Amino acid sequence: QIGLILDLLKEQGIYDDVCFIITADHGENIGELGLYAEHGTADEPTCHIPMIIKRKGGASGVVDKAFHDNTDLCPTVTELLNVTVDPGYRYDGKTYAATVMTGEEQGRENLVLSQCAHVCQRSARFGNYIYIRTVHAGGHLFDDEMLFNVKEDPHQLHNIVKERPDLA
């Protein structure tokens, strides 16, 4: 369906002038934490939201692996579209427009993640790790504290919180 829209923009001769963003509101567990078809957790796959941004003059083929927060989108779009903002207004987010335009990395060193649907969790994402604190497990059998090396354990199945209390 997205291809149909892109084809229509090309047919109308405005494809190069349109800035578009394709994204989602959440990711999905596909085996992570031993869960399938779940998106109520504050873990890596649920909070790692896919996004494609295309803007005229932007860098091509950039895959940004840096950490960004949802609050970063508004200042990014504002900058990409050259929208003037009242100088007294301060965004909570941090723009990553330079990443879109040149590929320059502008990510954060860490993120605090949150989920409060039927599961209530808060997480800290840093380096190769995610630390998850479960407030209410929503019927799941989560440990109160979990720590995963998402590079070595991408499905978050081996809780290393007791092995690495220094990180927890």
Backbone as CSV, one residue per row, in Angstrom:
resi,resn,N_x,N_y,N_z,CA_x,CA_y,CA_z,C_x,C_y,C_z
1,GLN,0.821,-1.202,0.000,0.000,0.000,0.000,0.862,1.263,0.000
2,ILE,1.977,1.192,0.717,2.881,2.338,0.728,3.439,2.570,-0.671
3,GLY,3.758,1.476,-1.357,4.260,1.584,-2.729,3.265,2.273,-3.648
4,LEU,1.971,2.002,-3.457,0.946,2.671,-4.269,0.956,4.180,-4.040
5,ILE,1.105,4.578,-2.782,1.157,6.011,-2.460,2.397,6.645,-3.084
6,LEU,3.544,5.971,-2.949,4.777,6.505,-3.526,4.672,6.614,-5.043
7,ASP,4.090,5.598,-5.678,3.893,5.643,-7.127,2.995,6.814,-7.530
8,LEU,1.942,7.063,-6.760,1.040,8.178,-7.045,1.771,9.518,-6.916
9,LEU,2.592,9.655,-5.869,3.376,10.888,-5.703,4.313,11.091,-6.894
10,LYS,4.911,10.019,-7.387,5.803,10.105,-8.553,5.021,10.479,-9.805
11,GLU,3.854,9.844,-9.992,3.003,10.165,-11.146,2.608,11.633,-11.162
12,GLN,2.350,12.189,-9.989,1.940,13.588,-9.890,3.131,14.550,-9.912
13,GLY,4.343,13.990,-9.957,5.539,14.813,-10.041,5.911,15.525,-8.753
14,ILE,5.420,15.033,-7.624,5.711,15.713,-6.353,6.493,14.841,-5.368
15,TYR,6.885,13.665,-5.800,7.602,12.738,-4.919,8.825,13.388,-4.274
16,ASP,9.630,14.089,-5.073,10.861,14.693,-4.547,10.600,15.860,-3.609
17,ASP,9.408,16.425,-3.643,9.089,17.578,-2.797,8.389,17.200,-1.496
18,VAL,8.051,15.926,-1.352,7.306,15.479,-0.175,8.271,14.911,0.872
19,CYS,8.092,15.351,2.097,8.813,14.756,3.237,7.840,13.769,3.859
20,PHE,8.237,12.501,3.984,7.320,11.564,4.617,8.021,10.732,5.673
21,ILE,7.210,10.276,6.613,7.684,9.465,7.723,6.791,8.229,7.804
22,ILE,7.416,7.083,7.832,6.698,5.825,8.020,7.176,5.263,9.354
23,THR,6.250,5.012,10.261,6.629,4.535,11.586,5.503,3.695,12.178
24,ALA,5.661,3.325,13.411,4.662,2.527,14.124,4.564,3.047,15.554
25,ASP,3.567,2.585,16.272,3.426,3.034,17.658,4.157,2.117,18.630
26,HIS,4.541,0.925,18.199,5.286,0.005,19.057,5.832,-1.133,18.216
27,GLY,6.800,-1.840,18.794,7.290,-3.057,18.183,6.478,-4.233,18.702
28,GLU,7.015,-5.424,18.558,6.262,-6.629,18.934,7.235,-7.708,19.409
29,ASN,6.871,-8.411,20.459,7.678,-9.541,20.915,7.453,-10.730,19.985
30,ILE,8.555,-11.286,19.517,8.502,-12.498,18.694,9.500,-13.477,19.307
31,GLY,9.215,-13.884,20.538,10.069,-14.810,21.267,10.840,-14.154,22.402
32,GLU,11.005,-12.838,22.365,11.730,-12.147,23.422,10.976,-12.281,24.742
33,LEU,11.728,-12.448,25.808,11.171,-12.683,27.151,10.267,-13.916,27.174
34,GLY,10.390,-14.762,26.157,9.552,-15.953,26.057,8.126,-15.647,25.628
35,LEU,7.903,-14.462,25.043,6.555,-14.022,24.646,6.413,-13.932,23.135
36,TYR,5.196,-14.152,22.669,4.886,-13.999,21.250,3.630,-13.138,21.115
37,ALA,3.608,-12.280,20.105,2.458,-11.417,19.824,2.087,-10.565,21.039
38,GLU,3.109,-10.066,21.714,2.911,-9.229,22.898,3.608,-7.894,22.663
39,HIS,2.995,-6.830,23.123,3.640,-5.513,23.024,3.301,-4.652,24.243
40,GLY,3.191,-5.305,25.383,2.890,-4.581,26.613,4.076,-4.506,27.559
41,THR,5.290,-4.754,27.054,6.471,-4.778,27.897,7.411,-3.624,27.537
42,ALA,8.244,-3.237,28.475,9.211,-2.157,28.240,10.559,-2.763,27.878
43,ASP,10.553,-3.650,26.906,11.770,-4.329,26.484,12.231,-3.805,25.128
44,GLU,13.319,-4.377,24.629,13.933,-3.906,23.390,12.992,-3.979,22.178
45,PRO,12.388,-5.112,21.859,11.585,-5.157,20.636,10.306,-4.317,20.700
46,THR,9.716,-4.185,21.859,8.489,-3.391,21.974,8.783,-1.907,21.839
47,CYS,9.889,-1.469,22.409,10.211,-0.034,22.425,11.142,0.381,21.295
48,HIS,11.640,-0.561,20.525,12.484,-0.244,19.366,11.557,-0.077,18.161
49,ILE,11.141,1.147,17.940,10.104,1.444,16.956,10.717,1.679,15.574
50,PRO,10.200,1.002,14.554,10.730,1.221,13.210,10.338,2.597,12.680
51,MET,11.243,3.191,11.882,10.935,4.494,11.311,11.743,4.693,10.032
52,ILE,11.069,5.209,9.010,11.719,5.596,7.756,11.358,7.059,7.530
53,ILE,12.383,7.881,7.296,12.154,9.292,6.989,12.803,9.581,5.648
54,LYS,12.046,10.207,4.756,12.554,10.617,3.451,12.296,12.108,3.282
55,ARG,13.353,12.840,2.955,13.233,14.278,2.705,14.134,14.647,1.553
56,LYS,13.679,15.552,0.720,14.469,16.026,-0.411,15.838,16.497,0.097
57,GLY,16.882,16.005,-0.543,18.238,16.377,-0.156,18.793,15.566,0.995
58,GLY,17.987,14.645,1.514,18.434,13.837,2.642,19.421,12.766,2.226
59,ALA,20.137,12.256,3.210,21.095,11.181,2.967,20.346,9.925,2.539
60,SER,20.967,9.140,1.701,20.337,7.924,1.189,20.957,6.695,1.832
61,GLY,20.135,5.751,2.211,20.613,4.474,2.723,21.174,4.500,4.131
62,VAL,20.922,5.552,4.890,21.431,5.648,6.257,20.597,4.754,7.170
63,VAL,21.264,3.927,7.944,20.609,3.134,8.969,21.114,3.663,10.305
64,ASP,20.252,4.352,11.010,20.614,4.989,12.278,20.402,4.000,13.412
65,LYS,21.457,3.609,14.078,21.368,2.645,15.180,21.457,3.325,16.541
66,ALA,21.444,4.646,16.549,21.559,5.397,17.800,20.236,5.364,18.567
67,PHE,20.306,5.736,19.845,19.112,5.810,20.678,18.414,7.145,20.462
68,HIS,17.100,7.088,20.275,16.264,8.282,20.162,14.997,8.054,20.977
69,ASP,14.401,9.133,21.411,13.168,9.107,22.182,12.044,9.633,21.293
70,ASN,10.797,9.217,21.555,9.671,9.741,20.773,9.593,11.267,20.829
71,THR,10.038,11.854,21.935,9.997,13.314,22.044,10.968,13.979,21.075
72,ASP,11.890,13.210,20.487,12.845,13.765,19.535,12.229,14.007,18.157
73,LEU,11.099,13.383,17.881,10.509,13.501,16.545,10.030,14.914,16.225
74,CYS,9.372,15.571,17.155,8.829,16.907,16.880,9.921,17.927,16.543
75,PRO,10.984,18.061,17.341,12.019,19.011,16.941,12.735,18.605,15.652
76,THR,12.798,17.310,15.372,13.407,16.845,14.127,12.576,17.275,12.929
77,VAL,11.275,17.013,12.982,10.391,17.389,11.880,10.352,18.914,11.716
78,THR,10.313,19.626,12.823,10.313,21.089,12.779,11.542,21.594,12.027
79,GLU,12.697,21.029,12.341,13.927,21.447,11.660,13.927,21.015,10.199
80,LEU,13.506,19.783,9.911,13.495,19.294,8.527,12.588,20.128,7.627
81,LEU,11.468,20.618,8.188,10.507,21.395,7.398,10.725,22.900,7.521
82,ASN,11.806,23.296,8.198,12.135,24.719,8.372,10.990,25.519,8.981
83,VAL,10.350,24.930,9.981,9.247,25.590,10.675,9.824,26.496,11.759
84,THR,9.357,27.721,11.797,9.801,28.659,12.821,9.022,28.402,14.107
85,VAL,9.754,28.277,15.187,9.155,28.016,16.494,9.416,29.227,17.375
86,ASP,8.437,29.576,18.191,8.602,30.680,19.145,9.902,30.468,19.916
87,PRO,10.797,31.478,19.929,12.088,31.313,20.604,11.971,30.995,22.097
88,GLY,10.846,31.299,22.722,10.657,30.998,24.138,10.219,29.569,24.388
89,TYR,9.880,28.832,23.314,9.419,27.455,23.473,10.607,26.506,23.484
90,ARG,10.603,25.561,24.389,11.674,24.578,24.481,11.090,23.175,24.334
91,TYR,11.565,22.445,23.345,11.154,21.055,23.171,11.826,20.180,24.220
92,ASP,11.129,19.125,24.635,11.746,18.140,25.520,12.723,17.263,24.734
93,GLY,12.451,17.102,23.455,13.273,16.223,22.631,14.488,16.910,22.049
94,LYS,15.305,16.094,21.407,16.562,16.529,20.799,16.506,16.174,19.307
95,THR,16.694,17.159,18.448,16.598,16.913,17.009,17.676,15.953,16.507
96,TYR,17.301,15.151,15.524,18.271,14.325,14.813,18.145,14.575,13.309
97,ALA,17.800,15.831,12.956,17.660,16.212,11.550,18.965,16.020,10.775
98,ALA,20.103,16.266,11.413,21.381,16.085,10.724,21.598,14.621,10.339
99,THR,21.063,13.711,11.125,21.160,12.289,10.773,20.388,12.027,9.483
100,VAL,19.190,12.600,9.384,18.368,12.429,8.181,19.049,13.057,6.967
101,MET,19.615,14.238,7.162,20.165,14.986,6.027,21.572,14.546,5.617
102,THR,22.428,14.189,6.579,23.825,13.883,6.242,24.297,12.523,6.738
103,GLY,23.525,11.893,7.606,23.943,10.620,8.189,24.732,10.788,9.475
104,GLU,24.942,12.040,9.904,25.677,12.306,11.147,24.909,11.739,12.344
105,GLU,25.600,10.968,13.185,24.942,10.385,14.352,24.668,11.448,15.404
106,GLN,23.440,11.482,15.893,23.035,12.450,16.908,22.251,11.782,18.025
107,GLY,22.543,10.551,18.306,21.772,9.813,19.301,22.123,10.147,20.733
108,ARG,21.390,9.522,21.614,21.580,9.671,23.052,22.436,8.518,23.570
109,GLU,23.038,8.723,24.742,23.840,7.659,25.348,22.962,6.594,25.984
110,ASN,21.755,6.976,26.410,20.857,6.030,27.058,19.423,6.531,26.944
111,LEU,18.511,5.661,27.264,17.081,5.985,27.235,16.404,5.390,28.457
112,VAL,15.359,6.048,28.912,14.464,5.468,29.899,13.195,5.092,29.147
113,LEU,12.809,3.834,29.241,11.645,3.312,28.528,10.540,3.019,29.524
114,SER,9.320,3.034,29.031,8.193,2.852,29.923,7.088,2.090,29.217
115,GLN,6.353,1.312,29.982,5.174,0.632,29.457,4.182,0.523,30.601
116,CYS,2.980,0.906,30.333,1.975,0.834,31.381,0.621,0.503,30.764
117,ALA,0.578,-0.602,30.029,-0.682,-1.097,29.499,-1.199,-2.097,30.545
118,HIS,-1.189,-3.371,30.227,-1.548,-4.380,31.228,-0.318,-4.816,32.028
119,VAL,0.875,-4.499,31.520,2.128,-4.705,32.234,2.665,-3.323,32.575
120,CYS,3.204,-3.152,33.763,3.803,-1.877,34.146,5.287,-2.097,34.390
121,GLN,6.106,-1.560,33.479,7.552,-1.703,33.585,8.237,-0.388,33.251
122,ARG,9.414,-0.191,33.825,10.301,0.909,33.482,11.648,0.276,33.169
123,SER,12.305,0.808,32.154,13.575,0.232,31.730,14.597,1.316,31.465
124,ALA,15.849,0.913,31.548,16.959,1.769,31.144,17.702,1.036,30.039
125,ARG,17.847,1.709,28.898,18.553,1.124,27.749,19.867,1.866,27.597
126,PHE,20.980,1.161,27.660,22.306,1.775,27.596,23.292,0.770,27.015
127,GLY,24.214,1.245,26.205,25.196,0.353,25.586,24.526,-0.846,24.963
128,ASN,25.010,-2.024,25.298,24.405,-3.266,24.804,23.371,-3.839,25.759
129,TYR,22.993,-3.061,26.785,22.162,-3.594,27.859,20.799,-2.931,27.961
130,ILE,19.879,-3.707,28.532,18.596,-3.167,28.965,18.322,-3.710,30.367
131,TYR,18.030,-2.795,31.275,17.638,-3.142,32.641,16.138,-2.884,32.734
132,ILE,15.384,-3.883,33.159,13.926,-3.777,33.235,13.484,-3.970,34.681
133,ARG,12.685,-3.037,35.164,12.099,-3.128,36.513,10.601,-3.322,36.332
134,THR,10.084,-4.437,36.807,8.664,-4.738,36.682,7.935,-4.266,37.934
135,VAL,6.956,-3.390,37.743,6.122,-2.894,38.837,4.893,-3.787,38.974
136,HIS,4.304,-4.135,37.830,3.151,-5.047,37.789,3.320,-5.924,36.556
137,ALA,3.326,-7.233,36.736,3.650,-8.156,35.653,2.487,-8.458,34.713
138,GLY,1.287,-7.992,35.029,0.164,-8.202,34.117,-0.125,-9.652,33.804
139,GLY,0.076,-10.512,34.771,-0.207,-11.938,34.557,0.991,-12.734,34.070
140,HIS,2.068,-12.071,33.699,3.286,-12.773,33.282,4.128,-13.080,34.524
141,LEU,5.048,-14.006,34.394,5.892,-14.397,35.524,7.266,-13.728,35.438
142,PHE,7.292,-12.406,35.289,8.547,-11.676,35.200,9.199,-11.548,36.565
143,ASP,10.526,-11.590,36.580,11.264,-11.236,37.783,11.077,-9.738,38.005
144,ASP,11.212,-9.296,39.271,11.087,-7.869,39.565,12.159,-7.054,38.851
145,GLU,13.362,-7.613,38.760,14.464,-6.955,38.077,15.040,-7.904,37.027
146,MET,15.293,-7.351,35.830,15.894,-8.143,34.765,16.947,-7.293,34.065
147,LEU,18.017,-7.943,33.649,19.085,-7.289,32.910,19.491,-8.208,31.775
148,PHE,19.563,-7.651,30.580,19.919,-8.447,29.408,20.977,-7.735,28.590
149,ASN,21.904,-8.518,28.032,22.831,-8.017,27.037,22.149,-8.290,25.696
150,VAL,21.543,-7.270,25.106,20.734,-7.476,23.903,21.565,-7.813,22.671
151,LYS,22.867,-7.531,22.728,23.739,-7.914,21.608,24.000,-9.421,21.637
152,GLU,24.319,-9.941,22.829,24.607,-11.370,22.968,23.348,-12.214,23.147
153,ASP,22.289,-11.603,23.636,21.039,-12.307,23.942,19.865,-11.480,23.383
154,PRO,19.740,-11.409,22.051,18.734,-10.529,21.460,17.286,-10.896,21.809
155,HIS,17.050,-12.139,22.192,15.687,-12.534,22.560,15.405,-12.339,24.053
156,GLN,16.420,-11.817,24.772,16.254,-11.481,26.176,15.707,-12.664,26.975
157,LEU,16.434,-13.761,26.899,16.016,-14.981,27.578,16.878,-15.324,28.788
158,HIS,18.083,-14.728,28.882,19.002,-15.038,29.984,19.186,-13.799,30.850
159,ASN,18.471,-13.759,31.957,18.526,-12.635,32.883,19.870,-12.677,33.625
160,ILE,20.691,-11.637,33.449,22.016,-11.597,34.071,22.064,-10.610,35.241
161,VAL,20.913,-10.254,35.795,20.883,-9.269,36.871,21.712,-9.700,38.080
162,LYS,21.725,-10.990,38.407,22.497,-11.467,39.563,23.991,-11.573,39.234
163,GLU,24.295,-11.779,37.954,25.698,-11.874,37.526,26.333,-10.490,37.402
164,ARG,25.522,-9.462,37.127,26.039,-8.110,36.901,25.316,-7.077,37.769
165,PRO,25.387,-7.221,39.098,24.729,-6.247,39.972,25.302,-4.832,39.796
166,ASP,26.547,-4.746,39.317,27.156,-3.437,39.076,26.393,-2.658,38.011
167,LEU,25.837,-3.327,37.028,25.048,-2.661,35.990,23.616,-2.416,36.440
168,ALA,23.073,-3.354,37.218,21.705,-3.182,37.710,21.653,-2.042,38.695
